[in-house]
Amino acid sequence: MKRHSNTLTLAVLGMMTALVFAVNYPRIIIPLPTGQTAFTLANIMCVLSGLLLGPIGGLAAGLGSALYDLTIPAYAPECWITFLTKGAMGLAAGLVMLRPDRRESPVYSRCLTGAVVGCVVYYALYFSKSLFYDNMLVGGLTMGAAAALLPLKIPASLFNAAVAIAAAPPLCLALRYALRRAHVKLA
């Protein structure tokens, strides 16, 4: 039975990687003085990867997002940062989903907590990257000037986080219910 479980996990991991990659394409780009930010639905899939697969879901979140970056020449040099930050989002959400009793089904509150934790971890890393890497290292700004630009990213970030937090938990529960009815067990 263990071999079936590993094969299933690997298949779902590949599927979630592909979904994270695909949902990165529909986006609304918002130009900013130091670059850009975007409204995107990719964070839903990044969080959902962790909620469905546990901590290994961070691999799908990071890899799918990094592969997307490699398809856009302007984003390609930072694909490794995307892999780490989006991977941390899925990992954090997945860590919340770990249960001492595997027979216990996840409840909405645990899924919601996982989504919130995943988003908080991601946005802490995202804003740190924006401050230190984008604004100071690449942009050559002083700490004060770099920090003054961060609030420009808050509206899109709050929207993206709110959508992920609102959508991922019910999707997780619905998918887990459907899988349970099909006698398929994930993490």
C-alpha positions in Angstrom: 0.0 0.0 0.0 2.9 2.3 0.7 4.0 2.2 -3.0 0.5 3.2 -4.2 0.6 6.1 -1.7 4.0 7.3 -3.0 2.9 7.0 -6.6 -0.3 8.9 -5.9 1.5 11.6 -4.0 4.0 12.0 -6.8 1.2 12.2 -9.4 -0.7 14.8 -7.4 2.6 16.7 -6.8 3.1 16.9 -10.6 -0.5 17.9 -11.2 -0.3 20.7 -8.6 3.0 21.9 -10.0 1.3 22.1 -13.5 -1.7 23.9 -12.0 0.5 26.5 -10.2 2.4 27.0 -13.4 -0.8 27.5 -15.5 -2.6 29.8 -13.2 0.3 32.2 -13.1 -0.5 33.3 -16.6 -3.8 35.2 -16.1 -2.6 38.3 -14.3 -3.1 42.0 -14.2 0.3 43.8 -14.2 0.4 47.1 -12.2 3.4 49.3 -13.0 5.2 50.9 -10.0 8.1 53.4 -9.8 10.5 50.5 -9.0 9.1 47.8 -11.2 5.8 46.2 -11.0 3.3 44.1 -9.0 0.4 42.0 -10.1 -3.1 40.7 -9.3 -2.8 37.0 -9.8 -4.7 33.8 -8.7 -1.6 31.7 -8.4 -1.4 32.0 -4.6 -4.6 30.0 -4.4 -2.9 27.0 -6.0 0.3 27.6 -4.0 -1.6 27.4 -0.7 -3.8 24.6 -2.0 -0.7 22.5 -2.7 0.3 22.7 0.9 -3.2 22.1 2.2 -3.6 19.0 0.0 -0.2 17.5 0.1 1.2 18.7 3.4 4.7 20.2 3.6 5.8 18.5 0.3 3.2 20.7 -1.4 5.7 23.5 -1.0 7.7 21.8 -3.8 4.8 22.1 -6.2 4.2 25.8 -5.2 7.8 26.7 -5.6 8.6 24.7 -8.7 5.4 25.7 -10.6 6.0 29.3 -9.9 9.7 29.2 -10.7 9.0 27.4 -14.0 6.5 30.2 -14.9 9.3 32.8 -14.2 11.5 30.9 -16.6 9.0 31.5 -19.4 9.2 35.3 -18.9 12.7 36.7 -19.7 12.3 39.6 -17.3 11.4 37.2 -14.4 13.9 34.4 -15.3 16.9 35.7 -13.3 14.8 35.7 -10.1 13.3 32.2 -10.6 15.4 30.9 -7.7 13.9 33.5 -5.3 10.4 32.7 -6.5 11.1 29.0 -5.9 12.1 29.8 -2.3 9.3 32.3 -1.5 6.4 30.4 -3.1 7.8 27.1 -1.9 7.9 28.5 1.7 4.2 29.5 1.2 3.2 26.0 0.4 5.5 24.5 3.0 4.0 26.7 5.7 0.5 25.9 4.8 1.4 22.2 4.6 3.0 22.2 8.1 -0.2 23.5 9.6 -2.0 20.5 8.0 0.1 17.9 9.7 -2.1 15.9 12.1 -1.0 13.6 14.9 -3.9 11.3 14.1 -3.9 10.6 10.3 -7.5 9.4 10.4 -8.7 12.8 11.4 -10.1 14.7 8.5 -9.0 18.3 8.1 -11.6 20.8 9.2 -12.2 24.3 7.7 -10.5 26.0 10.6 -7.3 24.1 10.1 -7.4 24.8 6.3 -8.1 28.4 7.0 -5.2 28.6 9.5 -2.9 26.9 6.9 -3.9 29.4 4.3 -3.3 32.4 6.6 0.1 31.1 7.8 1.1 30.3 4.2 0.2 33.8 3.1 1.9 35.5 6.1 5.1 33.6 5.5 5.1 34.4 1.8 4.3 38.1 2.2 7.0 38.5 4.9 9.5 37.0 2.4 8.1 38.9 -0.6 8.3 42.3 1.2 11.8 41.5 2.4 12.8 40.6 -1.2 11.2 43.8 -2.5 13.0 45.9 0.1 16.5 44.4 0.1 16.8 42.8 -3.3 14.6 44.9 -5.7 14.8 48.3 -4.2 18.2 48.4 -2.5 20.5 45.9 -4.3 19.1 46.2 -7.8 17.5 49.6 -7.5 20.4 51.2 -5.6 18.1 53.0 -3.2 18.8 53.9 0.4 17.0 52.0 3.1 14.6 54.9 3.7 13.8 55.4 0.1 13.4 51.6 -0.4 11.1 51.3 2.6 9.0 54.2 1.4 8.2 52.3 -1.8 6.9 49.2 -0.1 3.4 50.6 0.6 2.8 50.7 -3.2 2.7 46.9 -3.2 0.3 46.5 -0.3 -3.1 46.8 -2.2 -2.2 44.0 -4.8 -0.6 41.9 -2.0 -3.7 42.2 0.2 -6.0 41.3 -2.6 -3.9 38.3 -3.6 -3.7 37.1 0.0 -7.4 37.6 0.6 -8.4 35.7 -2.5 -6.0 32.8 -1.6 -7.3 32.7 2.0 -10.9 32.8 0.9 -10.7 30.3 -2.0 -8.1 27.7 -0.9 -9.7 26.2 2.2 -13.1 25.4 0.7 -11.3 24.0 -2.4 -9.2 21.9 -0.2 -12.2 20.5 1.7 -14.2 19.9 -1.5 -11.3 18.1 -3.2 -10.5 16.0 0.0 -14.2 15.1 0.2 -14.2 14.0 -3.5 -11.0 12.0 -3.1 -12.3 10.3 0.1 -15.5 9.3 -1.8 -13.3 7.9 -4.5 -11.3 6.0 -1.8 -8.1 8.0 -2.6 -6.1 9.1 0.4 -3.6 12.0 0.3 -1.2 13.3 3.1 
